[in-house]
Amino acid sequence: MPRYVIIGAGAVGASLAAQFALSGIDYALFGRGAQISHIRQHGLTFQRPSETRQIDLRVFDLTDIPELTPDDVLLLTVKAQDAVSALAFWSWQSISNTTTPAAANLP
């Protein structure tokens, strides 16, 4: 089973993480600064047409990255102006049991 690594904890990334959490899909949400700190401390208020829920999410700051695995799938959900730096950062992350970086191994 893959783990979805959601890169960007804004509206799109956090909503995707919340839906994955509710659906039992393995994920990790990555962000930075106050946004990720707030979600870590308070959870996410996830509003749908039929309900509003407070959801605790599996979140990581960019300074606290767990090791990537060969089964991970990277999902880029950052704003367009942040895409180049996010891709540059994540492309060179190491993957457990491999000698090549994420860009060469992960979708």
N, C-alpha and C positions, 0 to 999 in steps of 0.2 A: 504494500500500500504506500503510495507517495505521501510525503508531507509537503504541503503548499507553503512556501516561504513568501509571505506578502511583504513587499518592500514599499513602505509608505503607509503611514497611519492616519491619513486624512479621511475625508468622507468616503471615498471609494474603498480604500484599503481596510478601514475599520469596519465598514458595513459588510464587506466580504468576509472578514474574520468572524464577525458576529454570526453571519449565516452559516459559515463552516462550523462554528462552535455549536450552534443549535442543531445542525445536521449530523454531528458526530464525525466530521471530516478533520483529519489531522492537519494542523496549520501552525505557523509561528508568524506573528505580526511584528514587523520591525519599523521603528521610527526614531525620532530624536527629540531631545529637549523637553519642553513643557508638555507638549501633546502626549507623548508616550508616558511621561511621568504621571500625568493626570489619569490616563487610562489604567495604568498599573495600580494606582492608589484607590481609584473610585469605580473602576469598571466603565462600561460604555452604556449610555442610555440609547437603546435601539428601538426606534419607533417604526412601526408598521401600520398599515391602515386599520388592522383589527386590534392592535395592542401596542403597549409600550413596555419594554423589559429592560432591566438592569443586568448586564452580562459581564462576568469576569472573563477577560481574554488573556491568552498566553502572549505576552508582549516582551520585547527585547529592545534595548537601546542599542544604537550602533557601536557603542563602546563595550557591549556585553553579548557578542555574537557567539552562539553555540556552534559547534562544528557542523558543517554541511555534510550530507550523506549522498551517495550516488542515486538514491531514490527521490531526492528533493526536486520539486518543480518551482522555479522562481517566477513570481508574478509581480511585475513592475506596475505600481499604482501611484507613482509620484506625479507631480505637476510637470508639464512639458519642459519648463525651464530648468528643472532639476534632473531630468532624465540622463543627460550626458554624464554628470558627476556620479549619479547612482549606478549607472551601468559600468563606469570605470572602476568604481569601488567594488562592486559585486563580482565583476568578471574575474578578478584576481584572487578571490577568496579560495582557500584550500578546501578540498573535499577529503573526508576520511578514506583511507586505504587507496589513495590515488596519488600520482605525482604531477598531474596536470590541473590547472585552475578550473573554476566553475564554468567559465565561458566555453571550455573545450568539452565539457561533460554533461552539463545540465540544460534541460529545456527551460 
